[in-house]
Amino acid sequence: MVTSAQSAQSSASRAANPFLVIDQVSKVYPTKNGDYTVLKDVNLTVNQGEFICVIGHSGCGKSTLLNMVSGFSKPTTGSVLLQGKPIEKPGPDRMVVFQGYALLPWLTVFENVYLGVNVVYPDKPKSEKTQIVKDFLALVGLADAMEKKPTQISGGMKQRVAIARALAICPEVLILDEPFGALDAITKEELQEELLKIWNTHKCTVLMITHDIDEALFLADKLVMMTNGPAANIGEVMEIPFRRPRNRGRMMETPEYYKLRNYALDFLYNRFAHDDE
């Protein structure tokens, strides 16, 4: 059911053409009290088209790890490789969706998405770029909200805009940093369903941070469970065996679902509980 991070890395490294490789990555920040090690010797291989969720307590370096994949940060030691090439900076092959939407409030929904498409595809005809934007807004159910401003739409709709903006440039890796964390339970489940449908269509590789074990079990192929910081590492990698397409209700009726859920909870709250608990 569960493999150690070291075993998972070893077996994955034997793949002929690994897609995304995090190799012996450490991240150290200098402070006035000395070096502070956020991550230490992290190893992970992600196959092309996989949906990976990363979970762990606050401060375990989840966002730091994904920032190095996105190119916003660089490892202190080790390397992050995408298709065999080191990631040195942000690029359109890796798009990030944040919990806070990051939309420009003075632009319409259409303009927010068009801005990214225009930057990445400056030589495409305007008519083609316009159609790309319309297609992806329709894909996330916002065809009728294109002319609205972010202040005129709900939180769930804002997150749909952010997802459409990221997908419209066809990235190879979609990085999601707790994208549904601020949403109510019903909207959250609706967007999870939509995200899976989009992923099934486009098959980009997804790396997603979450604090929600149920969300991870529904969405992911693998659940990467981080140890506590400082000097955090990958404690274990859980293979999620449920066949796709997934039905949430049927999954939650199976004993295997609760076996996996309880294992993840035990890992996070017993073996790696907060120091003050």
C-alpha positions in Angstrom: 0.0 0.0 0.0 2.7 2.4 1.1 6.3 2.6 0.1 9.1 4.6 1.6 10.2 7.7 -0.2 13.6 6.1 -0.8 12.1 3.0 -2.3 9.7 5.0 -4.5 12.6 7.1 -5.8 14.7 4.1 -6.5 12.1 2.3 -8.5 11.0 5.4 -10.3 14.5 6.3 -11.2 14.7 3.1 -13.2 12.1 4.5 -15.6 13.5 5.0 -19.1 12.6 8.7 -19.4 11.6 10.2 -16.0 9.6 13.4 -16.6 10.2 15.4 -13.4 13.0 14.6 -11.0 13.7 16.2 -7.6 17.2 14.9 -6.8 18.8 15.3 -3.4 17.2 18.7 -3.0 17.9 20.8 0.1 16.8 24.4 0.8 18.7 26.4 3.4 17.9 30.0 4.4 20.5 32.1 6.2 19.2 33.9 9.4 20.8 36.0 12.0 20.9 32.9 14.3 22.5 30.7 11.6 21.3 28.6 8.7 17.8 27.4 8.8 17.2 24.2 6.8 13.7 23.9 5.4 14.1 20.8 3.3 16.9 18.2 3.4 17.8 15.6 0.8 14.4 15.4 -0.9 14.0 12.8 -3.7 11.0 12.3 -5.9 10.3 11.2 -9.4 7.0 12.1 -11.1 5.9 10.4 -14.3 4.4 12.4 -17.2 0.6 12.8 -16.8 0.5 11.9 -13.1 -1.6 13.7 -10.5 0.4 14.1 -7.4 -0.8 15.6 -4.1 1.6 16.7 -1.4 0.4 16.9 2.2 2.0 17.7 5.5 1.9 20.1 8.5 2.4 23.8 8.1 6.1 24.6 7.9 7.2 21.3 6.4 8.3 23.0 3.1 5.5 21.9 0.7 5.3 25.3 -0.9 9.1 25.7 -0.9 9.3 22.4 -2.8 6.7 23.4 -5.4 8.3 26.8 -5.7 11.5 25.1 -6.9 9.5 23.2 -9.5 7.8 26.4 -10.7 11.2 28.2 -10.8 10.4 30.9 -8.3 13.1 29.5 -6.0 16.3 27.4 -6.5 17.6 24.5 -4.4 20.6 25.2 -2.1 21.9 21.8 -3.0 20.6 19.2 -5.4 18.6 19.7 -8.6 15.1 19.8 -10.0 15.0 18.5 -13.6 12.1 18.7 -16.1 12.6 16.3 -19.0 16.3 16.1 -18.1 16.9 19.8 -18.0 17.5 21.8 -14.8 14.7 24.2 -13.9 16.4 27.6 -13.5 13.5 30.1 -13.7 9.7 30.3 -14.2 8.3 29.4 -17.6 5.1 28.8 -19.5 5.7 25.1 -19.4 4.9 25.3 -15.6 1.8 27.3 -14.4 0.8 27.9 -10.9 -2.7 28.3 -9.4 -2.7 29.9 -5.9 -5.3 29.8 -3.2 -5.6 33.6 -3.4 -6.6 33.6 -7.2 -4.1 36.4 -8.1 -6.5 38.0 -10.6 -6.2 41.6 -11.7 -9.3 43.3 -10.4 -9.5 46.1 -13.0 -9.6 43.5 -15.9 -12.6 41.4 -16.9 -12.6 37.6 -16.6 -11.8 37.4 -20.3 -9.0 40.0 -20.1 -7.4 38.2 -17.1 -7.1 35.0 -19.2 -6.2 36.8 -22.4 -3.3 38.5 -20.8 -1.4 35.3 -20.2 -2.3 33.9 -23.6 -1.1 37.0 -25.3 2.3 37.0 -23.4 3.0 33.3 -24.3 1.7 33.4 -27.8 2.5 37.0 -29.1 2.7 35.9 -32.7 -0.7 34.2 -32.9 -3.5 36.1 -34.6 -5.8 38.0 -32.2 -8.8 36.0 -33.4 -7.0 32.7 -32.5 -6.0 34.0 -29.0 -9.5 35.1 -28.4 -10.9 31.7 -29.3 -8.4 30.0 -27.0 -9.6 32.2 -24.1 -13.3 31.5 -24.9 -12.7 27.8 -25.2 -11.0 27.5 -21.8 -13.5 29.7 -20.0 -16.2 27.5 -21.4 -14.3 24.5 -20.2 -14.5 25.8 -16.6 -18.2 26.9 -17.0 -17.6 30.6 -17.3 -18.7 31.3 -20.8 -21.5 33.6 -19.5 -19.2 35.5 -17.1 -16.5 36.7 -19.5 -17.2 40.4 -19.2 -17.5 40.5 -15.4 -14.8 41.8 -13.2 -13.4 39.7 -10.3 -15.3 41.8 -7.8 -18.6 40.7 -9.4 -18.1 36.9 -9.2 -17.9 34.4 -6.3 -14.8 32.8 -4.9 -15.4 29.6 -6.7 -15.8 31.4 -10.0 -12.5 33.3 -9.3 -10.7 30.0 -8.9 -12.2 28.8 -12.2 -10.7 31.8 -13.9 -7.3 31.1 -12.3 -7.5 27.5 -13.5 -8.6 28.6 -17.0 -5.7 31.1 -17.2 -3.2 28.5 -16.2 -4.5 25.8 -18.6 -5.0 28.2 -21.6 -1.3 28.2 -22.4 -1.2 24.4 -22.3 1.5 23.9 -19.6 3.3 20.6 -19.2 3.1 20.9 -15.4 0.2 22.4 -13.5 1.1 23.5 -9.9 -1.8 24.0 -7.5 -1.0 25.5 -4.1 -4.1 24.7 -2.0 -6.4 26.1 -4.7 -9.6 25.1 -2.9 -8.6 25.8 0.7 -10.7 29.0 1.0 -13.9 27.6 -0.5 -17.0 26.2 1.1 -17.4 22.4 1.1 -20.0 22.3 -1.8 -18.0 24.6 -4.1 -14.8 22.7 -3.2 -16.3 19.4 -4.3 -17.7 20.8 -7.5 -14.3 22.2 -8.4 -12.6 19.0 -7.6 -14.9 17.2 -10.0 -14.2 19.8 -12.7 -10.5 19.7 -12.2 -10.5 15.9 -12.7 -12.5 16.2 -15.9 -10.1 18.8 -17.2 -7.1 16.7 -16.2 -8.6 13.7 -17.9 -8.9 15.7 -21.1 -5.6 17.4 -21.2 -3.4 15.0 -19.2 -0.9 17.5 -18.0 1.2 16.6 -15.0 -0.3 18.0 -11.8 1.4 18.8 -8.5 -1.0 19.9 -5.8 -0.6 21.0 -2.2 -3.5 20.1 0.1 -4.3 19.8 3.8 -7.3 17.7 3.0 -6.7 13.9 2.9 -10.2 13.2 1.4 -9.4 15.6 -1.4 -6.1 13.9 -2.1 -7.6 10.4 -2.1 -10.2 11.6 -4.6 -7.9 13.4 -7.0 -4.4 11.9 -6.9 -2.5 9.0 -8.2 0.0 9.3 -5.4 0.0 11.1 -2.1 3.4 12.4 -1.0 3.5 12.8 2.8 6.0 15.2 4.2 7.7 14.9 7.6 7.7 17.9 9.9 10.3 20.7 9.6 12.9 21.9 10.0 14.9 19.8 7.6 11.8 18.2 6.3 11.8 15.3 3.9 9.4 13.0 2.2 8.3 10.4 4.8 6.3 8.1 2.6 4.6 8.0 -0.8 1.1 6.4 -0.8 -0.1 4.8 -4.0 -3.8 5.5 -4.5 -5.4 2.4 -6.2 -8.8 3.6 -7.1 -9.6 3.3 -10.8 -10.5 6.2 -13.0 -12.9 7.8 -13.7 -13.6 8.0 -10.0 -17.0 8.2 -8.2 -16.7 9.9 -4.9 -19.7 8.1 -3.3 -18.6 4.7 -4.4 -15.0 5.3 -3.3 -16.2 6.3 0.2 -18.2 3.1 0.6 -15.1 0.9 0.2 -13.1 -0.4 3.2 -9.9 0.4 1.2 -10.8 4.1 1.2 -10.9 4.3 5.0 -7.8 2.1 5.3 -5.8 4.6 3.3 -7.4 7.6 5.0 -6.6 6.3 8.5 -3.1 5.4 7.4 -2.5 9.0 6.2 -4.1 10.4 9.4 -1.9 8.2 11.5 1.2 9.3 9.6 0.4 13.0 10.0 -1.1 13.2 13.5 0.6 10.3 15.4 4.0 9.7 13.8 4.5 13.4 12.9 2.3 15.3 15.3 2.9 18.9 16.2 5.7 19.4 18.7 3.3 21.2 21.1 0.7 18.5 21.1 
